[in-house]
Amino acid sequence: MDKFTESYGCGSFHGFSRRGIPSPFSCVRYVAEVALLVPFVFILTSCGLIYEDNDCPPGTYLGFRITTDWRLAPEAEPEGMTFSFFREGEANPWMFDFPGRDGGPARLPEGCYGAVGYNNDAAGVVIVNDGSYSGVEATTLPSGLYPDAEDGGFWHGERVMHSPGRLWVAAVAPFRLSPSKAEWTDPFTGKTAALSPPEIIMTPQLATPRIRVEVRDVANLKSVSRVDSWISGLRSGCLLSDIRRPGDRATCPFSLGAASESSLRGSLYTFGLQDAESCLNILTLRFVMSDKTVREFSFDITSALRASPDPTDMLAIVSGVELPDTGSSGGFDVSVDGWTVIRIDITDGSSPG
């Protein structure tokens, strides 16, 4: 489906389409009867729901502008943004998609809304429970701990989930739209405004902090065929209206690569740590050796993560992995020839050097 609306509009469910909307924006209106018949979630990686017919409910539509303020995430360069408006007393949101990181013109009926905005190119992120402002949530799909493990399993009582891509989220509630002005409050920043002509300013912030992992002093890494790794005690998702509220516990696998002949590095984005300090973050390393034996090591990295100066970019360093020399190469590439080595300084001035 390649046809898109070229003006303000709304409509019923029409189908899936690749993101990358050529029109200034696309206005989306869910229809309850279709929602009952077609259960769905949004997988933001590659597609979105596009609505293009003109069966708008009768009424008066007021023009306003959606503006994004990226001062909390100046480095963000998303390929597209989605803004959902939940009107009081209605079960389904009005949605607007825009290319790039900026907003643009939109229209809605007069009324009071809760609004959320998020980048729609976050790899692996799924939007669920989208029937209300307070319930709409970002999460990911179930995963396996390693390539030959089944998806949807559990690790010590925690569901194994894919890690998300970089997700930026903004929220405004209440947002009151009238013919003369727009009044709103940003629950993240506490900012309130009443703007005429009507305008809503949304301030996205990072909802998926990164965890970086270094594994040093790995003996006989040359005998390794494959390394699997995962971290427990993470959040399974976040509410778009309040990214600070904790979600269910989750374990997320991620990839480690050779940084030298005796060290490994890797990273993953997450929905953050659980609030309870009693919820431990355990790093598990699973080494498949060239002789088909498997060695597992576990490290408690809770303190290291919680002590990170920047809670959006946490670092854990572990060491002392003793692996046997199997007498044959496992095929794990420990060469760094031809690599571009980038050193990342920690914000407190220290270096992992």
Secondary structure, DSSP 4 states (H G I P E B T S, - for coil): -----SSS------EEEES---SS-EEEE--HHHHHH----EETTTEEEE-----PPSS-EEEEEEEE--TT-TT---SEEEEEEEETT-SS-EEEEEESS--EEEEEESEEEEEEEEETT-TT-EEE-TTSTTT-EEE--B--SSTTSPTT-EETTEEEBPPP---EEEEEEEEEE-SS-EEEE-TTT--EEEESS-EEEE--EE-S-EEEEEEEEETTGGGEEEEEEEEEEEESEEETTBTTS---EEEEEE-EEEEETTEEEEEEE-S-B-S-TTS--EEEEEEEETTS-EEEEEEE-HHHHHT-S-TTEEEEEEEEE-----SS--------TT--------TTS----
